[in-house]
Amino acid sequence: MGRKNFRAYRIDFIRQVVMEEILIISNYYPPEKGAAANRIEQLAMQLHRNKYAVTVVCPLANYPKGKLFPEYKEKFFVTEILQEITVKRLWIYPSNSKNVLKRILSIFSFSFMLFFYLLLKKTPKKSRCPIASVIVVFSKCCHIIIETKKNNFKCFRFMAVGSN
């Protein structure tokens, strides 16, 4: 069994043994730099240490330059395991332009992708969603609507993480 296969097997085994799955939706996650990415990473690692199965959904890494990192170029969806945390990265139209329309397009591109991800993919029965910035609030509202329709939505806890 190769190293990657063993690692994936180990993560699946851990997910079967743990008590609860937690889904974190964030605009930032390492390898992006900054306080928000570090806080979400530390939160995910601490939850994992406390025996939770943690999945982070975030856009393809593009902060602070507003350009996709080389390892994510020409990719639409990436699943990776970083420090035993499952990270699912969705496509985004990256932009740090001062043009308001480009910024809005960037924001809604991730929200749109997140909406369909939450609609089509299996999500934890109990969702706890730390929100790293106000932009994700729209996406969380979509998540509530979708999970309610799928009859999976049992618990909702909102935490503002990294607010001013």
CNS distance restraints for C-alpha pairs under 8 A (distance, minus, plus):
assign (resid   1 and name CA) (resid   5 and name CA) 6.21 0.50 0.50
assign (resid   1 and name CA) (resid   6 and name CA) 6.18 0.50 0.50
assign (resid   2 and name CA) (resid   6 and name CA) 6.10 0.50 0.50
assign (resid   3 and name CA) (resid   7 and name CA) 6.14 0.50 0.50
assign (resid   4 and name CA) (resid   8 and name CA) 6.18 0.50 0.50
assign (resid   5 and name CA) (resid   9 and name CA) 6.05 0.50 0.50
assign (resid   6 and name CA) (resid  10 and name CA) 6.04 0.50 0.50
assign (resid   7 and name CA) (resid  11 and name CA) 6.22 0.50 0.50
assign (resid   8 and name CA) (resid  12 and name CA) 6.23 0.50 0.50
assign (resid   9 and name CA) (resid  13 and name CA) 6.15 0.50 0.50
assign (resid  10 and name CA) (resid  14 and name CA) 6.14 0.50 0.50
assign (resid  11 and name CA) (resid  15 and name CA) 6.19 0.50 0.50
assign (resid  11 and name CA) (resid  84 and name CA) 6.75 0.50 0.50
assign (resid  12 and name CA) (resid  16 and name CA) 6.42 0.50 0.50
assign (resid  13 and name CA) (resid  17 and name CA) 6.47 0.50 0.50
assign (resid  14 and name CA) (resid  18 and name CA) 6.11 0.50 0.50
assign (resid  14 and name CA) (resid  53 and name CA) 7.38 0.50 0.50
assign (resid  15 and name CA) (resid  21 and name CA) 7.66 0.50 0.50
assign (resid  15 and name CA) (resid  52 and name CA) 7.88 0.50 0.50
assign (resid  15 and name CA) (resid  53 and name CA) 5.46 0.50 0.50
assign (resid  18 and name CA) (resid  51 and name CA) 5.50 0.50 0.50
assign (resid  18 and name CA) (resid  52 and name CA) 5.74 0.50 0.50
assign (resid  18 and name CA) (resid  53 and name CA) 6.41 0.50 0.50
assign (resid  19 and name CA) (resid  51 and name CA) 6.91 0.50 0.50
assign (resid  19 and name CA) (resid  52 and name CA) 6.33 0.50 0.50
assign (resid  19 and name CA) (resid  53 and name CA) 7.93 0.50 0.50
assign (resid  20 and name CA) (resid  51 and name CA) 7.97 0.50 0.50
assign (resid  20 and name CA) (resid  52 and name CA) 5.45 0.50 0.50
assign (resid  20 and name CA) (resid  53 and name CA) 6.31 0.50 0.50
assign (resid  20 and name CA) (resid 126 and name CA) 7.79 0.50 0.50
assign (resid  21 and name CA) (resid  52 and name CA) 5.73 0.50 0.50
assign (resid  21 and name CA) (resid  53 and name CA) 4.54 0.50 0.50
assign (resid  21 and name CA) (resid  54 and name CA) 5.94 0.50 0.50
assign (resid  21 and name CA) (resid  55 and name CA) 7.71 0.50 0.50
assign (resid  21 and name CA) (resid 124 and name CA) 5.65 0.50 0.50
assign (resid  21 and name CA) (resid 125 and name CA) 7.85 0.50 0.50
assign (resid  21 and name CA) (resid 126 and name CA) 7.27 0.50 0.50
assign (resid  21 and name CA) (resid 127 and name CA) 7.86 0.50 0.50
assign (resid  22 and name CA) (resid  52 and name CA) 6.72 0.50 0.50
assign (resid  22 and name CA) (resid  53 and name CA) 6.06 0.50 0.50
assign (resid  22 and name CA) (resid  54 and name CA) 4.95 0.50 0.50
assign (resid  22 and name CA) (resid  55 and name CA) 6.32 0.50 0.50
assign (resid  22 and name CA) (resid 124 and name CA) 6.56 0.50 0.50
assign (resid  22 and name CA) (resid 126 and name CA) 7.32 0.50 0.50
assign (resid  22 and name CA) (resid 127 and name CA) 6.11 0.50 0.50
assign (resid  22 and name CA) (resid 128 and name CA) 5.89 0.50 0.50
assign (resid  22 and name CA) (resid 129 and name CA) 7.62 0.50 0.50
assign (resid  23 and name CA) (resid  54 and name CA) 6.08 0.50 0.50
assign (resid  23 and name CA) (resid  55 and name CA) 5.01 0.50 0.50
assign (resid  23 and name CA) (resid  56 and name CA) 5.94 0.50 0.50
assign (resid  23 and name CA) (resid  57 and name CA) 7.40 0.50 0.50
assign (resid  23 and name CA) (resid 123 and name CA) 7.41 0.50 0.50
assign (resid  23 and name CA) (resid 124 and name CA) 6.79 0.50 0.50
assign (resid  23 and name CA) (resid 127 and name CA) 6.06 0.50 0.50
assign (resid  23 and name CA) (resid 128 and name CA) 6.11 0.50 0.50
assign (resid  23 and name CA) (resid 129 and name CA) 6.02 0.50 0.50
assign (resid  24 and name CA) (resid  44 and name CA) 7.88 0.50 0.50
assign (resid  24 and name CA) (resid  54 and name CA) 7.39 0.50 0.50
assign (resid  24 and name CA) (resid  55 and name CA) 6.17 0.50 0.50
assign (resid  24 and name CA) (resid  56 and name CA) 4.68 0.50 0.50
assign (resid  24 and name CA) (resid  57 and name CA) 6.18 0.50 0.50
assign (resid  24 and name CA) (resid 128 and name CA) 6.98 0.50 0.50
assign (resid  24 and name CA) (resid 129 and name CA) 4.96 0.50 0.50
assign (resid  24 and name CA) (resid 130 and name CA) 5.81 0.50 0.50
assign (resid  24 and name CA) (resid 131 and name CA) 7.68 0.50 0.50
assign (resid  25 and name CA) (resid  56 and name CA) 5.86 0.50 0.50
assign (resid  25 and name CA) (resid  57 and name CA) 4.89 0.50 0.50
assign (resid  25 and name CA) (resid  58 and name CA) 6.02 0.50 0.50
assign (resid  25 and name CA) (resid 129 and name CA) 6.09 0.50 0.50
assign (resid  25 and name CA) (resid 130 and name CA) 6.64 0.50 0.50
assign (resid  25 and name CA) (resid 131 and name CA) 6.45 0.50 0.50
assign (resid  25 and name CA) (resid 132 and name CA) 7.83 0.50 0.50
assign (resid  25 and name CA) (resid 136 and name CA) 7.48 0.50 0.50
assign (resid  26 and name CA) (resid  40 and name CA) 7.53 0.50 0.50
assign (resid  26 and name CA) (resid  56 and name CA) 7.26 0.50 0.50
assign (resid  26 and name CA) (resid  57 and name CA) 6.42 0.50 0.50
assign (resid  26 and name CA) (resid  58 and name CA) 5.20 0.50 0.50
assign (resid  26 and name CA) (resid  59 and name CA) 7.98 0.50 0.50
assign (resid  26 and name CA) (resid 130 and name CA) 7.49 0.50 0.50
assign (resid  26 and name CA) (resid 131 and name CA) 6.07 0.50 0.50
assign (resid  26 and name CA) (resid 132 and name CA) 5.42 0.50 0.50
assign (resid  26 and name CA) (resid 133 and name CA) 7.53 0.50 0.50
assign (resid  26 and name CA) (resid 136 and name CA) 7.00 0.50 0.50
assign (resid  27 and name CA) (resid  58 and name CA) 5.43 0.50 0.50
assign (resid  27 and name CA) (resid  59 and name CA) 6.23 0.50 0.50
assign (resid  27 and name CA) (resid 132 and name CA) 6.58 0.50 0.50
assign (resid  27 and name CA) (resid 133 and name CA) 7.15 0.50 0.50
assign (resid  27 and name CA) (resid 136 and name CA) 7.17 0.50 0.50
assign (resid  28 and name CA) (resid  32 and name CA) 6.63 0.50 0.50
assign (resid  28 and name CA) (resid  36 and name CA) 6.32 0.50 0.50
assign (resid  28 and name CA) (resid  37 and name CA) 4.78 0.50 0.50
assign (resid  28 and name CA) (resid  40 and name CA) 7.72 0.50 0.50
assign (resid  28 and name CA) (resid  58 and name CA) 6.39 0.50 0.50
assign (resid  28 and name CA) (resid  59 and name CA) 7.32 0.50 0.50
assign (resid  28 and name CA) (resid  61 and name CA) 7.47 0.50 0.50
assign (resid  28 and name CA) (resid  63 and name CA) 7.64 0.50 0.50
assign (resid  28 and name CA) (resid 132 and name CA) 7.62 0.50 0.50
assign (resid  29 and name CA) (resid  36 and name CA) 7.60 0.50 0.50
assign (resid  29 and name CA) (resid  37 and name CA) 4.28 0.50 0.50
assign (resid  29 and name CA) (resid  38 and name CA) 7.09 0.50 0.50
assign (resid  29 and name CA) (resid  40 and name CA) 6.64 0.50 0.50
assign (resid  29 and name CA) (resid  41 and name CA) 6.46 0.50 0.50
assign (resid  29 and name CA) (resid  58 and name CA) 6.84 0.50 0.50
assign (resid  29 and name CA) (resid  61 and name CA) 7.44 0.50 0.50
assign (resid  30 and name CA) (resid  37 and name CA) 5.65 0.50 0.50
assign (resid  30 and name CA) (resid  38 and name CA) 6.99 0.50 0.50
assign (resid  30 and name CA) (resid  41 and name CA) 7.07 0.50 0.50
assign (resid  30 and name CA) (resid  61 and name CA) 7.65 0.50 0.50
assign (resid  31 and name CA) (resid  61 and name CA) 6.93 0.50 0.50
assign (resid  32 and name CA) (resid  37 and name CA) 6.41 0.50 0.50
assign (resid  32 and name CA) (resid  61 and name CA) 6.02 0.50 0.50
assign (resid  32 and name CA) (resid  62 and name CA) 7.00 0.50 0.50
assign (resid  32 and name CA) (resid  63 and name CA) 5.68 0.50 0.50
assign (resid  32 and name CA) (resid  64 and name CA) 7.35 0.50 0.50
assign (resid  33 and name CA) (resid  37 and name CA) 6.38 0.50 0.50
assign (resid  33 and name CA) (resid  38 and name CA) 7.43 0.50 0.50
assign (resid  33 and name CA) (resid  63 and name CA) 7.09 0.50 0.50
assign (resid  33 and name CA) (resid  64 and name CA) 7.27 0.50 0.50
assign (resid  34 and name CA) (resid  38 and name CA) 6.35 0.50 0.50
assign (resid  35 and name CA) (resid  39 and name CA) 6.04 0.50 0.50
assign (resid  35 and name CA) (resid 162 and name CA) 7.84 0.50 0.50
assign (resid  36 and name CA) (resid  40 and name CA) 6.25 0.50 0.50
assign (resid  36 and name CA) (resid 132 and name CA) 6.56 0.50 0.50
assign (resid  36 and name CA) (resid 161 and name CA) 7.99 0.50 0.50
assign (resid  36 and name CA) (resid 162 and name CA) 6.00 0.50 0.50
assign (resid  37 and name CA) (resid  41 and name CA) 6.12 0.50 0.50
assign (resid  38 and name CA) (resid  42 and name CA) 6.07 0.50 0.50
assign (resid  39 and name CA) (resid  43 and name CA) 6.07 0.50 0.50
assign (resid  39 and name CA) (resid 161 and name CA) 7.94 0.50 0.50
assign (resid  39 and name CA) (resid 162 and name CA) 7.51 0.50 0.50
assign (resid  40 and name CA) (resid  44 and name CA) 6.10 0.50 0.50
assign (resid  40 and name CA) (resid 132 and name CA) 7.57 0.50 0.50
assign (resid  41 and name CA) (resid  45 and name CA) 6.13 0.50 0.50
assign (resid  42 and name CA) (resid  46 and name CA) 6.07 0.50 0.50
assign (resid  43 and name CA) (resid  47 and name CA) 6.16 0.50 0.50
assign (resid  44 and name CA) (resid  48 and name CA) 6.15 0.50 0.50
assign (resid  44 and name CA) (resid  54 and name CA) 6.30 0.50 0.50
assign (resid  44 and name CA) (resid  56 and name CA) 7.78 0.50 0.50
assign (resid  44 and name CA) (resid  85 and name CA) 7.13 0.50 0.50
assign (resid  45 and name CA) (resid  49 and name CA) 6.19 0.50 0.50
assign (resid  45 and name CA) (resid  83 and name CA) 7.73 0.50 0.50
assign (resid  45 and name CA) (resid  85 and name CA) 7.22 0.50 0.50
assign (resid  46 and name CA) (resid  50 and name CA) 6.27 0.50 0.50
assign (resid  47 and name CA) (resid  51 and name CA) 6.64 0.50 0.50
assign (resid  47 and name CA) (resid  52 and name CA) 5.54 0.50 0.50
assign (resid  47 and name CA) (resid  53 and name CA) 7.78 0.50 0.50
assign (resid  47 and name CA) (resid  54 and name CA) 7.01 0.50 0.50
assign (resid  48 and name CA) (resid  52 and name CA) 4.91 0.50 0.50
assign (resid  48 and name CA) (resid  53 and name CA) 6.09 0.50 0.50
assign (resid  48 and name CA) (resid  54 and name CA) 6.19 0.50 0.50
assign (resid  48 and name CA) (resid  84 and name CA) 7.96 0.50 0.50
assign (resid  48 and name CA) (resid  85 and name CA) 7.40 0.50 0.50
assign (resid  53 and name CA) (resid  85 and name CA) 7.81 0.50 0.50
assign (resid  54 and name CA) (resid  85 and name CA) 5.87 0.50 0.50
assign (resid  54 and name CA) (resid  86 and name CA) 6.57 0.50 0.50
assign (resid  55 and name CA) (resid  85 and name CA) 6.24 0.50 0.50
assign (resid  55 and name CA) (resid  86 and name CA) 4.81 0.50 0.50
assign (resid  55 and name CA) (resid  87 and name CA) 5.83 0.50 0.50
assign (resid  55 and name CA) (resid  88 and name CA) 7.37 0.50 0.50
assign (resid  56 and name CA) (resid  85 and name CA) 7.45 0.50 0.50
assign (resid  56 and name CA) (resid  86 and name CA) 6.26 0.50 0.50
assign (resid  56 and name CA) (resid  87 and name CA) 4.76 0.50 0.50
assign (resid  56 and name CA) (resid  88 and name CA) 6.11 0.50 0.50
assign (resid  57 and name CA) (resid  87 and name CA) 5.99 0.50 0.50
assign (resid  57 and name CA) (resid  88 and name CA) 4.82 0.50 0.50
assign (resid  57 and name CA) (resid  89 and name CA) 5.86 0.50 0.50
assign (resid  57 and name CA) (resid  90 and name CA) 7.40 0.50 0.50
assign (resid  58 and name CA) (resid  87 and name CA) 7.49 0.50 0.50
assign (resid  58 and name CA) (resid  88 and name CA) 6.39 0.50 0.50
assign (resid  58 and name CA) (resid  89 and name CA) 4.97 0.50 0.50
assign (resid  58 and name CA) (resid  90 and name CA) 6.23 0.50 0.50
assign (resid  59 and name CA) (resid  89 and name CA) 4.89 0.50 0.50
assign (resid  59 and name CA) (resid  90 and name CA) 4.66 0.50 0.50
assign (resid  59 and name CA) (resid  91 and name CA) 5.89 0.50 0.50
assign (resid  59 and name CA) (resid  92 and name CA) 5.85 0.50 0.50
assign (resid  59 and name CA) (resid 110 and name CA) 6.31 0.50 0.50
assign (resid  60 and name CA) (resid  68 and name CA) 6.76 0.50 0.50
assign (resid  60 and name CA) (resid  69 and name CA) 7.95 0.50 0.50
assign (resid  60 and name CA) (resid  72 and name CA) 6.44 0.50 0.50
assign (resid  60 and name CA) (resid  77 and name CA) 7.88 0.50 0.50
assign (resid  60 and name CA) (resid  78 and name CA) 7.76 0.50 0.50
assign (resid  60 and name CA) (resid  89 and name CA) 5.02 0.50 0.50
assign (resid  60 and name CA) (resid  90 and name CA) 5.63 0.50 0.50
assign (resid  60 and name CA) (resid  91 and name CA) 5.76 0.50 0.50
assign (resid  60 and name CA) (resid  92 and name CA) 6.40 0.50 0.50
assign (resid  61 and name CA) (resid  68 and name CA) 5.83 0.50 0.50
assign (resid  61 and name CA) (resid  69 and name CA) 5.90 0.50 0.50
assign (resid  61 and name CA) (resid  72 and name CA) 7.16 0.50 0.50
assign (resid  61 and name CA) (resid  89 and name CA) 7.85 0.50 0.50
assign (resid  62 and name CA) (resid  66 and name CA) 5.13 0.50 0.50
assign (resid  62 and name CA) (resid  67 and name CA) 4.93 0.50 0.50
assign (resid  62 and name CA) (resid  68 and name CA) 4.35 0.50 0.50
assign (resid  62 and name CA) (resid  69 and name CA) 5.74 0.50 0.50
assign (resid  62 and name CA) (resid  94 and name CA) 6.33 0.50 0.50
assign (resid  63 and name CA) (resid  67 and name CA) 7.23 0.50 0.50
assign (resid  63 and name CA) (resid  68 and name CA) 7.94 0.50 0.50
assign (resid  64 and name CA) (resid  96 and name CA) 7.71 0.50 0.50
assign (resid  65 and name CA) (resid  95 and name CA) 7.93 0.50 0.50
assign (resid  65 and name CA) (resid  96 and name CA) 6.70 0.50 0.50
assign (resid  66 and name CA) (resid  94 and name CA) 5.12 0.50 0.50
assign (resid  66 and name CA) (resid  95 and name CA) 4.43 0.50 0.50
assign (resid  66 and name CA) (resid  96 and name CA) 4.71 0.50 0.50
assign (resid  66 and name CA) (resid  97 and name CA) 7.77 0.50 0.50
assign (resid  67 and name CA) (resid  94 and name CA) 5.64 0.50 0.50
assign (resid  67 and name CA) (resid  95 and name CA) 6.72 0.50 0.50
assign (resid  68 and name CA) (resid  72 and name CA) 6.13 0.50 0.50
assign (resid  68 and name CA) (resid  73 and name CA) 5.85 0.50 0.50
assign (resid  68 and name CA) (resid  94 and name CA) 6.68 0.50 0.50
assign (resid  69 and name CA) (resid  73 and name CA) 6.52 0.50 0.50
assign (resid  72 and name CA) (resid  78 and name CA) 7.81 0.50 0.50
assign (resid  75 and name CA) (resid  91 and name CA) 7.31 0.50 0.50
assign (resid  76 and name CA) (resid  90 and name CA) 6.37 0.50 0.50
assign (resid  76 and name CA) (resid  91 and name CA) 4.92 0.50 0.50
assign (resid  77 and name CA) (resid  88 and name CA) 7.30 0.50 0.50
assign (resid  77 and name CA) (resid  89 and name CA) 5.71 0.50 0.50
assign (resid  77 and name CA) (resid  90 and name CA) 4.88 0.50 0.50
assign (resid  77 and name CA) (resid  91 and name CA) 6.01 0.50 0.50
assign (resid  78 and name CA) (resid  88 and name CA) 5.78 0.50 0.50
assign (resid  78 and name CA) (resid  89 and name CA) 5.05 0.50 0.50
assign (resid  78 and name CA) (resid  90 and name CA) 6.74 0.50 0.50
assign (resid  79 and name CA) (resid  86 and name CA) 7.12 0.50 0.50
assign (resid  79 and name CA) (resid  87 and name CA) 5.74 0.50 0.50
assign (resid  79 and name CA) (resid  88 and name CA) 4.49 0.50 0.50
assign (resid  79 and name CA) (resid  89 and name CA) 6.28 0.50 0.50
assign (resid  80 and name CA) (resid  86 and name CA) 5.97 0.50 0.50
assign (resid  80 and name CA) (resid  87 and name CA) 5.27 0.50 0.50
assign (resid  80 and name CA) (resid  88 and name CA) 6.51 0.50 0.50
assign (resid  81 and name CA) (resid  85 and name CA) 5.41 0.50 0.50
assign (resid  81 and name CA) (resid  86 and name CA) 4.61 0.50 0.50
assign (resid  81 and name CA) (resid  87 and name CA) 5.93 0.50 0.50
assign (resid  82 and name CA) (resid  86 and name CA) 6.54 0.50 0.50
assign (resid  82 and name CA) (resid  87 and name CA) 6.97 0.50 0.50
assign (resid  90 and name CA) (resid 110 and name CA) 7.02 0.50 0.50
assign (resid  90 and name CA) (resid 113 and name CA) 6.48 0.50 0.50
assign (resid  90 and name CA) (resid 114 and name CA) 7.23 0.50 0.50
assign (resid  91 and name CA) (resid 109 and name CA) 7.55 0.50 0.50
assign (resid  91 and name CA) (resid 110 and name CA) 6.59 0.50 0.50
assign (resid  91 and name CA) (resid 113 and name CA) 6.77 0.50 0.50
assign (resid  92 and name CA) (resid 106 and name CA) 6.33 0.50 0.50
assign (resid  92 and name CA) (resid 107 and name CA) 7.98 0.50 0.50
assign (resid  92 and name CA) (resid 109 and name CA) 5.35 0.50 0.50
assign (resid  92 and name CA) (resid 110 and name CA) 5.02 0.50 0.50
assign (resid  92 and name CA) (resid 113 and name CA) 7.75 0.50 0.50
assign (resid  93 and name CA) (resid 105 and name CA) 6.95 0.50 0.50
assign (resid  93 and name CA) (resid 106 and name CA) 4.77 0.50 0.50
assign (resid  93 and name CA) (resid 107 and name CA) 7.98 0.50 0.50
assign (resid  93 and name CA) (resid 109 and name CA) 5.92 0.50 0.50
assign (resid  93 and name CA) (resid 110 and name CA) 7.49 0.50 0.50
assign (resid  94 and name CA) (resid 106 and name CA) 5.69 0.50 0.50
assign (resid  95 and name CA) (resid 102 and name CA) 6.58 0.50 0.50
assign (resid  95 and name CA) (resid 103 and name CA) 6.10 0.50 0.50
assign (resid  95 and name CA) (resid 106 and name CA) 6.08 0.50 0.50
assign (resid  96 and name CA) (resid 103 and name CA) 6.75 0.50 0.50
assign (resid  97 and name CA) (resid 102 and name CA) 6.60 0.50 0.50
assign (resid  97 and name CA) (resid 103 and name CA) 6.52 0.50 0.50
assign (resid  98 and name CA) (resid 102 and name CA) 7.91 0.50 0.50
assign (resid  98 and name CA) (resid 103 and name CA) 7.40 0.50 0.50
assign (resid  99 and name CA) (resid 103 and name CA) 6.44 0.50 0.50
assign (resid 100 and name CA) (resid 104 and name CA) 6.14 0.50 0.50
assign (resid 101 and name CA) (resid 105 and name CA) 6.06 0.50 0.50
assign (resid 102 and name CA) (resid 106 and name CA) 6.16 0.50 0.50
assign (resid 103 and name CA) (resid 107 and name CA) 6.24 0.50 0.50
assign (resid 104 and name CA) (resid 108 and name CA) 6.08 0.50 0.50
assign (resid 105 and name CA) (resid 109 and name CA) 5.87 0.50 0.50
assign (resid 106 and name CA) (resid 110 and name CA) 6.74 0.50 0.50
assign (resid 107 and name CA) (resid 111 and name CA) 6.43 0.50 0.50
assign (resid 107 and name CA) (resid 135 and name CA) 7.02 0.50 0.50
assign (resid 108 and name CA) (resid 112 and name CA) 5.75 0.50 0.50
assign (resid 109 and name CA) (resid 113 and name CA) 6.23 0.50 0.50
assign (resid 110 and name CA) (resid 114 and name CA) 5.94 0.50 0.50
assign (resid 111 and name CA) (resid 115 and name CA) 6.04 0.50 0.50
assign (resid 111 and name CA) (resid 136 and name CA) 7.27 0.50 0.50
assign (resid 111 and name CA) (resid 138 and name CA) 7.23 0.50 0.50
assign (resid 111 and name CA) (resid 139 and name CA) 5.43 0.50 0.50
assign (resid 112 and name CA) (resid 116 and name CA) 6.57 0.50 0.50
assign (resid 113 and name CA) (resid 117 and name CA) 6.09 0.50 0.50
assign (resid 114 and name CA) (resid 118 and name CA) 6.04 0.50 0.50
assign (resid 114 and name CA) (resid 139 and name CA) 6.65 0.50 0.50
assign (resid 115 and name CA) (resid 119 and name CA) 6.13 0.50 0.50
assign (resid 115 and name CA) (resid 139 and name CA) 6.44 0.50 0.50
assign (resid 115 and name CA) (resid 142 and name CA) 6.14 0.50 0.50
assign (resid 115 and name CA) (resid 143 and name CA) 6.87 0.50 0.50
assign (resid 116 and name CA) (resid 120 and name CA) 5.96 0.50 0.50
assign (resid 117 and name CA) (resid 121 and name CA) 5.60 0.50 0.50
assign (resid 118 and name CA) (resid 122 and name CA) 7.45 0.50 0.50
assign (resid 118 and name CA) (resid 123 and name CA) 6.96 0.50 0.50
assign (resid 118 and name CA) (resid 143 and name CA) 6.22 0.50 0.50
assign (resid 118 and name CA) (resid 146 and name CA) 7.20 0.50 0.50
assign (resid 119 and name CA) (resid 143 and name CA) 7.75 0.50 0.50
assign (resid 119 and name CA) (resid 146 and name CA) 6.00 0.50 0.50
assign (resid 119 and name CA) (resid 147 and name CA) 7.87 0.50 0.50
assign (resid 123 and name CA) (resid 127 and name CA) 7.77 0.50 0.50
assign (resid 124 and name CA) (resid 152 and name CA) 7.87 0.50 0.50
assign (resid 125 and name CA) (resid 152 and name CA) 5.19 0.50 0.50
assign (resid 125 and name CA) (resid 153 and name CA) 6.16 0.50 0.50
assign (resid 125 and name CA) (resid 154 and name CA) 6.51 0.50 0.50
assign (resid 126 and name CA) (resid 152 and name CA) 7.50 0.50 0.50
assign (resid 126 and name CA) (resid 153 and name CA) 6.35 0.50 0.50
assign (resid 126 and name CA) (resid 154 and name CA) 5.47 0.50 0.50
assign (resid 126 and name CA) (resid 155 and name CA) 5.26 0.50 0.50
assign (resid 126 and name CA) (resid 156 and name CA) 7.25 0.50 0.50
assign (resid 127 and name CA) (resid 153 and name CA) 7.07 0.50 0.50
assign (resid 127 and name CA) (resid 154 and name CA) 7.53 0.50 0.50
assign (resid 127 and name CA) (resid 155 and name CA) 6.09 0.50 0.50
assign (resid 127 and name CA) (resid 156 and name CA) 5.83 0.50 0.50
assign (resid 127 and name CA) (resid 157 and name CA) 7.52 0.50 0.50
assign (resid 128 and name CA) (resid 155 and name CA) 7.36 0.50 0.50
assign (resid 128 and name CA) (resid 156 and name CA) 5.71 0.50 0.50
assign (resid 128 and name CA) (resid 157 and name CA) 5.24 0.50 0.50
assign (resid 128 and name CA) (resid 158 and name CA) 6.93 0.50 0.50
assign (resid 129 and name CA) (resid 140 and name CA) 7.80 0.50 0.50
assign (resid 129 and name CA) (resid 156 and name CA) 7.58 0.50 0.50
assign (resid 129 and name CA) (resid 157 and name CA) 6.60 0.50 0.50
assign (resid 129 and name CA) (resid 158 and name CA) 6.08 0.50 0.50
assign (resid 129 and name CA) (resid 159 and name CA) 7.05 0.50 0.50
assign (resid 130 and name CA) (resid 157 and name CA) 8.00 0.50 0.50
assign (resid 130 and name CA) (resid 158 and name CA) 6.14 0.50 0.50
assign (resid 130 and name CA) (resid 159 and name CA) 4.92 0.50 0.50
assign (resid 130 and name CA) (resid 160 and name CA) 6.30 0.50 0.50
assign (resid 130 and name CA) (resid 161 and name CA) 6.26 0.50 0.50
assign (resid 131 and name CA) (resid 136 and name CA) 6.38 0.50 0.50
assign (resid 131 and name CA) (resid 137 and name CA) 7.13 0.50 0.50
assign (resid 131 and name CA) (resid 158 and name CA) 7.26 0.50 0.50
assign (resid 131 and name CA) (resid 159 and name CA) 6.16 0.50 0.50
assign (resid 131 and name CA) (resid 160 and name CA) 5.37 0.50 0.50
assign (resid 131 and name CA) (resid 161 and name CA) 5.75 0.50 0.50
assign (resid 132 and name CA) (resid 136 and name CA) 7.34 0.50 0.50
assign (resid 132 and name CA) (resid 160 and name CA) 6.53 0.50 0.50
assign (resid 132 and name CA) (resid 161 and name CA) 5.00 0.50 0.50
assign (resid 132 and name CA) (resid 162 and name CA) 5.69 0.50 0.50
assign (resid 132 and name CA) (resid 163 and name CA) 7.20 0.50 0.50
assign (resid 133 and name CA) (resid 137 and name CA) 7.58 0.50 0.50
assign (resid 133 and name CA) (resid 160 and name CA) 7.54 0.50 0.50
assign (resid 133 and name CA) (resid 161 and name CA) 7.34 0.50 0.50
assign (resid 133 and name CA) (resid 162 and name CA) 7.06 0.50 0.50
assign (resid 133 and name CA) (resid 163 and name CA) 6.67 0.50 0.50
assign (resid 134 and name CA) (resid 138 and name CA) 7.97 0.50 0.50
assign (resid 135 and name CA) (resid 139 and name CA) 7.68 0.50 0.50
assign (resid 136 and name CA) (resid 140 and name CA) 6.21 0.50 0.50
assign (resid 137 and name CA) (resid 141 and name CA) 6.24 0.50 0.50
assign (resid 138 and name CA) (resid 142 and name CA) 6.51 0.50 0.50
assign (resid 139 and name CA) (resid 143 and name CA) 6.24 0.50 0.50
assign (resid 140 and name CA) (resid 144 and name CA) 6.25 0.50 0.50
assign (resid 141 and name CA) (resid 145 and name CA) 6.41 0.50 0.50
assign (resid 142 and name CA) (resid 146 and name CA) 6.16 0.50 0.50
assign (resid 143 and name CA) (resid 147 and name CA) 5.96 0.50 0.50
assign (resid 144 and name CA) (resid 148 and name CA) 5.94 0.50 0.50
assign (resid 144 and name CA) (resid 153 and name CA) 7.07 0.50 0.50
assign (resid 145 and name CA) (resid 149 and name CA) 6.30 0.50 0.50
assign (resid 146 and name CA) (resid 150 and name CA) 6.22 0.50 0.50
assign (resid 147 and name CA) (resid 151 and name CA) 5.95 0.50 0.50
assign (resid 147 and name CA) (resid 152 and name CA) 5.19 0.50 0.50
assign (resid 147 and name CA) (resid 153 and name CA) 4.92 0.50 0.50
assign (resid 148 and name CA) (resid 152 and name CA) 6.25 0.50 0.50
assign (resid 148 and name CA) (resid 153 and name CA) 5.25 0.50 0.50
